[in-house]
């Protein structure tokens, strides 16, 4: 990998971090604005509590949907990578299982030799 490739990769990582920071800032700002607007609005306490409850439910549903979409996207990306690079996890498990069975055979053989 050349120096230019490494620099491009680092630049992409930095851009992603900055994008995440901006998105987090916007989210926090939106929440703060909604809370301030709700609490400072000239409404009765009952209406304010109803608005807070409604907003909380809506926010929770949106967050839940966003998390589910992110999970689906991650799973799709993992499947694509498995298709491209092959499923190395299965190979490592198979080799570990074969090593384990070989050790079991060796142990059984040594025990039978000791009995003789």
N, C-alpha and C positions, 0 to 999 in steps of 0.2 A: 504494500500500500504506500503510495507516494505521500509526500508532505502536503501537496495540494488536496488530496483526498481527505486526509486527516483534518485539515483546516476547514474544508467544506462540511465535514461531519460535525465538527465542533460548532461551526456557525449555525447549522440546523438545530443542534441541541439548544443553543443559546436563544434562538428565535422561538422555539417551543416553550422554553421556560418563561420568556417574556410574554408570550401569548397567554400562557396559563396565569401569570400574575395579573395581566390586564383583565382577563375573564373573571378571576376571583375578585378583583377590585370592583368591577362592574356589578357582580352579584351582591357583594356586601353593600355597595352603595344603593342598589335597588331595594334591598331588604330594609336598610336604614331609612330610606325615603318613604317606603310603605308604612313602616312603623310610626315614623314621625307624623305622616299625614293622617294616619288612623287616630293616633292619640291626641293630635291637636285640632282635629275637625270638631266643629260645634254640633255635637250630637249628644244624645243622652248616654248614660253609662251602659244601659242595656243594648242599645244599637252598636255602641263601640265594641262591646264584648262579642256580639254576634258577628260583626265585621272581622274581628280578630280570629274568631273560630273558623269562619268561612275562609279567610286568607290562609290560615294555617293548614287547613285541609287541602286547599288547592295547591299550596306550595309543596306539601308532602306528596301529593299525587304526581306533580310535575317532576319532583326529585326521583320518585320511584320509577317513573317512565324513563327518565334520563339514564338511571342506573341500569335498567333492563336493556335499553338500547346499546349502552356501552358494553354490557356483557355479551350481547349478540355480536357486536362488531369485533370484540376481542376473540370470540370463538370462531368467527369467520376467518379472521387473520391467522389464527393458529391452524385452522384446517388448511388454509392456502399454503402456509409454510410447511406443513406436513407433506402436502402434495409436492412441493418444490424440493424439499430437502430429504424427504423420506421420514419415516417414523422411527427415530433413533431410540426412543424410550423403550419400545417393544424389544429391540435388539439387545439393549443393555439388561433388561429384565431376563431375557432368555439366557444370556450368557451367565448371569448371576445364578439362575436356577440350575444351569448345567454344572456350574462350579459347586453349588451346594449338594447336588446329587452325587458328584464325584467324591466329595468329602465324606458323604454318608457311606458310600461304597467302600472307601478306604478304611473308615472306622470299623465297619462291619467285618471286613477282611482281617484287620489286625486283631479284632476281638476273637474271631474264629481261630486264628493262628495261635493266639495265647491259650485258648482252651485245649488245643491239641498238645 
